[in-house]
Amino acid sequence: MKKVRIIIIIVFIGFFVLISGTSLIIKDREFSPNENRYLAETPELSWDNILSGKFQDGLEDYLRDQVCFRDGWITVKTGIQKACGDTDIGGAYVGKDGYDFEKITPEDVDEKQVDRNIKAVEDYFMTASETIDKQKLSFLLVPTSGLVMQEKLPKNARLFDQAKYIDQVQKAMKDYNFVDVRDTLMDHNDEYIYYKTDHHWTSAGACLAYDVWSERTGGEAETEDGLVKNVVSDKFRGSLYSKILDADSAYDEIWTYGLQKDDAFGSKDCTVTIDEKQQLDSIYDDEMLQKKDKYAYFLSGNYGQVHIQNQKAASKAKGKNILIIKDSFANSFVPFVTQDYENIYMVDLRYYNGDMKSYLQEHNITDVLVLYNISNFISDRNLHKLTGGI
């Protein structure tokens, strides 16, 4: 018996020596495609960093991120947690019917930041209303799947009160065109309107929201029933999969809509300029379908500034220029908007530091849409740029 114990100890020691040695030999990885994030680098060794604790913290992050076969270990760990009945894994919830959910608790919400963000949009709309009709200043807050599809949440899941903050924003925007899409999305929550492994809505969810927004802003709704669906990928595993790394996770589909087969909105007659230099001939990037983050198929990802020009704008769109202040949820929403405007200007304040007040005049903006997912909006720390701060 004693020999068996010794053999087991030797095997375990040898195993961990092998893993540690391999981790030292193999070149460090800069980026994890599965987790869609950059990995920790070797911390700088200095007396200041040692005394402050930065080196120790950095070393802990480095060893955690650069361990050999890291993705495999996380997958094994997830499998064990699921077998034990755990549904709170890696900062996300494992729900029913293959759905995963963002874990954002009440404690994660900074009430002061929420107030600052609401005030920033309110002040910007007030400035914009000097030259633009207030009903042309719209605000669309997208609820997360945790609210819309709450019946698929695991038991005892704790999420922040989305309805409370959406109502708070709606009250503050009473003089402008606040577009509430909650009821519409919840009426369709038995449909495929959110990805299972990603926090974004699908094109079906975006289409439903577009219909509501279009009606509220005087446009024409484009119901899904009258559109042709074109699936471009059925191998998408998104941001929530990256947190959980569940070997049993479903694969999501990505698709577009158009009036005809293989003629998606924005795929023709639109030129795209990214950050005033990079030119694309479509709002879709097929190359992204070969990469991990397939949601970047829409607009090739997130950039500070995107200009979409409709080369063959219909008469109803001529002379109409919309500014969309956005997060990534707008990327799959904008294809529907391409039929309504001659020029679409999209600004992501995470990457853009220009003067947002002068932007209105410089681009002859006739309409403004602020479009954010509620969880991104309440935590965003860049909305102050709307009123001139950097």
N, C-alpha and C positions, 0 to 999 in steps of 0.2 A: 504493500500500500504506500509505503514511504517512497519507494522508487517511482511509483506512478505519479505521486505529487511532484517529485523532483522533475520528472519528464515534462509534466504539464507546465511547470514554472519555466523550464528551459525553453519550451516551445513558445510560450507567450513572450518571454524576453527576446528570443530570436526574432519573433514576428515584429515586435515594436522596434527593435534595432534595424530590421530590414526596412520598415516603413520610414523611420527617421532618416536612415542612410540614403534611401531613394529620394526622399524629399530634399536632401542636401545636394544630391547629384543632379537631379532634374532641374532644368532652368525654371525660374519663377514664372508664373503666368501673370500677365497684366490684367486680363479680362476674363470673366466667366460668362460665356454665352448663355448657359442654363439659368444663371441668376441675373443676367443682364446688368452686371455692375463691374466696376473696376475693383481688383483685389488689392489688399494691403501690400505695400512695399517694405523692404528692409528699413527699420527705423534708424535715424542718424544717431550714432553713438557720441555723446558729448556730456560733459559734467552738468551743464545746465539741464539737459534733457533727463539725465539720471536723477538729479535733485528734485526736479519738478514732477517726476513720475511719467513724463511723456514717453521716455524710452521703454519703460516697463509696459505701459499700455499699448504702445506701438508694436512691441515684440509679441505681446499676447495676440493682437490682431493678425500680425504677420504669420505666426505659427498656425493660427486657426485657418487662415485663408490659403496658405501654401502647402498644407499637408498633402502628401501624395494620395492620389485617388479620392480627392475630397468629395467630388460629386457623388461617387459611389457610396461613400460612407453616409452622406446625408440621405441618400435614397434608402439605404438599409435602416437608418435611424427612423425615418418616416414610416417604413413598413412595420417596425416594432411598435411605434407609437399607435398606429392605426389598429394593430392587432390587440393592443391593450385598451382600445376604446377611446383613445385621445382624439379629439377633433380640433384642438387648438395647436397648430403646428407651424413653426417658422414665421409667426406673425400673421397667419391667415387661418381661416376656419374651413374645415372640410365639411361640406354640406351634403344634402341629399341629391340623388339623381346625377351625380358627377359634377355638381356645381361647387366651386370654391369661392370664398368671400374675403374681402379685405377686413382686417381686424383693426378698427379704430374705435377706441373706447371713450367714454365721457372724459376720462382723465387726460386724454391726448389733445383735447380741445383747449386752445388759449383764447379765452373770452375777449381779452383786450385786442388780440390780433383780429378776431372776427369783427369787432367794432371798427377797427382801423380800416379794414378792407371794405366794409360797407360804406364807410365815409368817403373813401377814395373814389369809389364808383359814383357815389351820389354827387360829389364835387365835380367829377369829370363830366357827368351828364349835365350838370348845371351850366358848365362852361360851353359844352357842345350845343345846348339848347338856345344859345344866342344866335346861332345860324342854322340850326336843324330843328325841325318840328319834333316836339317831345314824343309823339307817337312813333317816330322813326328811331328813337333811342330805346332799344330793347335789351332785356336781360333774361337769359335762359340759364337756369341752374338745373343741372342734371342730377337726379337722385342716384345713389349707388344701387347695385343689385341687392344689397342687404336690406334696403327698404322695399323695393319693388317686388322682390322675390323672397320675402321674409319667411314664407312657409317652408322654404328649402334650407333655412339655416339650421345648424345643429342645436340641440337642446342646450340651454344655458349660455348661448352666445351673447356677449355683451357688446353692443354697438352704441355709438353716440346718437343723440336724438336729432336725426336729419330734419324731420318735419319742423322742429322748433326753429332751426336756423333758416330754413327756406321761408318760413312764415315771417321771420324777423327781417329778412331781405325784402320780401314782398311788401311789407309795411313801409319800409324805408323808401321803396321805389314807387310809392303810390302816385306820384306825378308823372311817371314814365311808363313804358310798356313792359311790365313784368310778365313773362310767359311761364305759366305753371304747367308742367307736363306730367305731374305726378299721376293724376287720375287716368290720363290716357295710357301711360305705361303700365299702370297697375291693372287696367282693364285687359291688357294683353300679356299679363305675366305668365300665362301658360304657353306662350310662344317663345321662340328663340331670339329674344331681344337683347340679351347680355351673353357675352362669352362665358363658357364654363370655367376656363382656366386663366382668364384675363379680366382685369377690372373694367375694361371699356364696354360700351354697348356695341352691339352688332349693327350692321347696316340697316337691319329691320327696325331696331330701336331708334336709330338716328332718323330713319324715314318717318316714323310715327311722330317724333318730336318736331321734325321739319314741317309736317302738316299743320300742327298746332301753331307753330311760330309763323308760318306763311299766312294762315288765316288771320292771326292777330295783327300782322303788319300789312294787311291789304293785298296779299298775293293770292296765288291759286294753289290749293293743296294738290299734292301728287301722291294719291293713295297707292299703297303697295300692290293692291289688286290689279292695277292697270299697268304695272311695270314688269319688265323681263329681268329675271334673276340670273346672274352669271357667276358661278362658283369658281374662284381662282386658286384656292388652296383648301385642302381638307386635312392639313398636317400642322395646324397652328397650336402651339402650347405657349401661353402668355405669361404675364407677370406673376400671377398667383401660382402657377405651376413652378415658376422659378423660385418662389419662396418655400414651397412644400417639397418639390422634387419627388412626386409620387409616381412610382413606376406604373401604377394602374390608372393614371389620369387619362381622361378622354382627350381626343384631338378635336379642336374646333375648326369650323369652316370660316373662310373669309370670302365675301362675295360683293359684287357691285350690282347696281340697278341701272336700267336704261329703258328707253322706249322700244328698242329693238335688240335682238340678240347680238352680242359682241359689239355693242355701241353704248357703253356705259356713260352716264353723265360725266362730262368733263374729259372724256378720253380723246375727243376730237375738237378741233376749232378753239382750243384753249392753249395759250402759252403761259408757262410758269417761270417766274423769276424769283430765285431764292437769294435773300440778302443782297439784292441789287446787282448780282454778278452771275450766279449759276443759272443756266437756262435749261428748262425741260419742255418737252412738247406734249406732256400729259400730266394730269394730277395723280397718276398712278405710276408706281415704280416696280416693274416686274422683277428686277434684280433682288428686291427685298424679300420676295417669296422664297428665295433660296437660303435666307438667313434665319437666325433664331427669332428676331423680333419682326415677325411677318406683318404686324399691324402697321409697321412703317411703310407698307405698300401704299398707304394713303399719304401722298405728299412727300414720300421719301423720309419721313420723320418730322422732328420738331426743329424749327429755326426761328431766329429773331423776327424775320420779316419775309413774308411771301406775297407776291403779287400775281394774281391770276387774271389774265385778260381774255375775255370772250371775243374772239376774232369775228365771229358771225352772230353777234348779239341780236336777238329778236327786237322788234320795235319797242316792245314793252320794257326791255332792259336798257335801251339806249340812254346814255347820260346818267345812269344810276351807278353810283360807286359806294360800296359798303366797306366799312372797317369792322373787322371781327377781332376783338381782343379775347384771347383764347388760351385754353389748355389743349391737351391732345384729343379730347373728346370732339373737338371741332373738326379734326382731320377727316373723319368719316361722315361728318355732317355736311361739309362744304360741297361735295359733289352735287347735291340737290340744289344748292344755292347758285351754281354756275349758270343755270338757265334764267335767273332772275336779274342779273346785274352784268353790266358791261365790264366793270372792274371790281375785283375783290381783293382787298388788302387785309392780310392776316398778320397780327402782331402777337408774339409770345413774349411777355414781359420778363420771363426768366433769362432771355437771351438778347433783349433789345433795350437800349439805354437812351434812345432818342427822345426828343421833345414831343410828347403826345398831344399837346394842345395845338402846336403849329402843324402837326400831321394832318389835321382836319382840313385846313386851308390849302396846304401844299398839294393835296391829292383830291381836292374838290369832293370831299366826302358828303354823301347825301343821306346815308343811313349808318347807324352804329349798332352792332350786336356784341354784347359781352356774354360769352358762353364758357362756362366752367362746370366741371363736376363739383358737387357740393363739398366733398372731402378735400379736394384741391383748393377750392375757394377759401374755406375757413382757415387753412393752414398756409396759404400763399404769403410770401414776404416780399413780393415785388410790385404789388398793386399801388404802392405809394408813388411809383414812377408815373402814374397817370396824372398826378398833380405837380410833377416837376422834380421830385426827389429821385436820387440814384443811390 
